[in-house]
C-alpha cells in the first residue's frame, strides 16, 4: 500500500520561504555594495553580508531537512 503524501505544515513553509527571502536579500546587498569595494568600510560590509548569507543558508538547509524528516514521519 502506497504511503499518502502529506503537505508540509504551514510552519515549515513560512520558515523556509522567509529564509529564502533573507538569503536573496543578503545576495542583493552584496551586489549593491559592489564586487570590487572601494573603501575599507565596503570590504567589511561585504564580508559581514557574506557571513550572514552563509549562516542563513545553513539554517535554510536545516529547515528543509527538518521538514523532509517530518513529512517522512507523518507518511510512515
Secondary structure in CASP SS format (residue, H / E / C, confidence):
PFRMAT SS
TARGET T0000
AUTHOR 0000-0000-0000
METHOD secondary structure of the structure
MODEL  1
X C 1.00
X C 1.00
X C 1.00
X C 1.00
X C 1.00
X C 1.00
X C 1.00
X C 1.00
X C 1.00
X H 1.00
X H 1.00
X H 1.00
X H 1.00
X H 1.00
X H 1.00
X H 1.00
X H 1.00
X H 1.00
X H 1.00
X H 1.00
X H 1.00
X H 1.00
X H 1.00
X H 1.00
X H 1.00
X H 1.00
X H 1.00
X H 1.00
X H 1.00
X H 1.00
X H 1.00
X H 1.00
X H 1.00
X C 1.00
X C 1.00
X C 1.00
X C 1.00
X C 1.00
X C 1.00
X H 1.00
X H 1.00
X H 1.00
X H 1.00
X H 1.00
X H 1.00
X H 1.00
X H 1.00
X H 1.00
X H 1.00
X H 1.00
X H 1.00
X H 1.00
X H 1.00
X H 1.00
X H 1.00
X H 1.00
X H 1.00
X H 1.00
X H 1.00
X H 1.00
X H 1.00
X H 1.00
X H 1.00
X H 1.00
X H 1.00
X H 1.00
X H 1.00
X H 1.00
X H 1.00
X H 1.00
X H 1.00
X H 1.00
X H 1.00
X H 1.00
X H 1.00
X C 1.00
END
